[in-house]
Amino acid sequence: QLQLVESGGGLVQPGGSLRLSCAASGFTKRDYSISWFRQAPGKEREGISCMSPSGEITFYLDSAEGRFTTSRDNVENTVYLQMSGLKPEDSGVYYCAAVRTIARTYCSGYEGAMEHWGKGTLVTVSS
């Protein structure tokens, strides 16, 4: 059974950095795309980025451009979200999610397309 476990959240000052991890188990990575989402208090969940089975990365969050990057450790079967230049408005619960696909380049930042979710990790950006 596919499982996703996020980690790496915490309290960070504005301008700081965090690296979030999404450890995936119970599936073959070539069959799934992995996406990052976040949900701020009182707001809807929004897509941040996605990595396709072939490793292509797509970003959906304009405010993350130039500050966030996504990468994958194939050995550890972990997808990372590296965040820098953090702002208070980046605070929220960060989730990774997965959807099975036969298309090697498929990606989505739409939460309705996701089949599996982690429980999330809390990021708080505050001085």
N, C-alpha and C positions, 0 to 999 in steps of 0.2 A: 504494500500500500504506500502510495506516495505521501511523503511528509516533508513539510517545509518548516524550518525553524530559523527565525530571525534573531540576531544578536548585535550588540555594538552600540545600542542607543545609550543615552545618558544626558547629563546636564553639561552644556558647553557655553562659553561666553560668545557674544556676537563677534564674528570674524574668525571663530575657531573652526576646527575640522573634526569630522567623525568618519569612521568607516563602518558601514553596516554590512553584516554578512547574512546570507541566506543559504543555509545548509540544506541540501536536498538529498533525500534518500528514497529508495523503493521504486526507482524508475530509471529508464534509459534516457540520458540527457538529449540524445539526438531526436527523441520523439516529442520533446516539450519545449515551448518557449517560456521564459521566465520574465516576469514583469515586476517592477517596483511601483507601489502606490503609497500615498500618505493621506492621512485624514487629520485635519486640524480641528480643535474643539468648535463645535457648532457649524462645521462646514461639511460638504460632501467629500467623499473620497475621490482623489484625483490621481491620474496616472502620471508617473515620472519618466520611466524608461522601460525598455524591453530588450531582452537578448534572444534572438532566434536560435533554433537548434544549430544553425550553421555558424553562430557566433556574431552575426550582425547585430548592431546596436542602434536602436531608435529612441530618441528623446521626444517626450510629449509635453514637457513642462517648460515653457519659455523662460520662466524665472530661474530655472536650473542651468540654463546654457552658460557654459564657461566656468561653472562652479561645481557641478556634479559629473562624475564619470562612473561608468559601469564596466565591470570586468568579471572574468570567470577563472576559477582555478579548476582545471579539468581533473586533476588528480584527486582533489578533495571534494569535487562535485559541489562547489560553493560559488555563488554569484555575489559580487560585492557592489555596494553603492558607496563610492567615495565622495564625501561632501566637504567642501571647503567654502570659506567666506560666508559662513552661516549667519543667518539673520533671524530675529525673533519670529518673523512670519514663517520660518521653516519648521517651527515647533509643531509637533503632532505625533501621531502613531504611524510608524512606517511598516508597511506590509510587503512581503513578496508573495507572488501568486504564479500559478502555472496553468498552462492549457496544453493539452495534447494536440499535435498537428502532424500531418503527413507532408506539409510544405516546409522545406528546410529553412526558408527565409521568412516564415510567418511571424508576425509580431502584433501585439495589440496593447493599447493603453486604456482599453475600455473594461471596466470591472465586470460588466455583464458577460464578457467573453471568457472569464477565468473559471477554471474548474476546481482548483485547489488553492487554499490560502494558508499562510502561516498565521500565528496569533498576534504578530506585530511586536515592535519594539518602540519604546517611547523616546522621542528626542525633544529635549527642552533647550531652547536657546535663550539665555537670559543672563544679564549681568548681576 
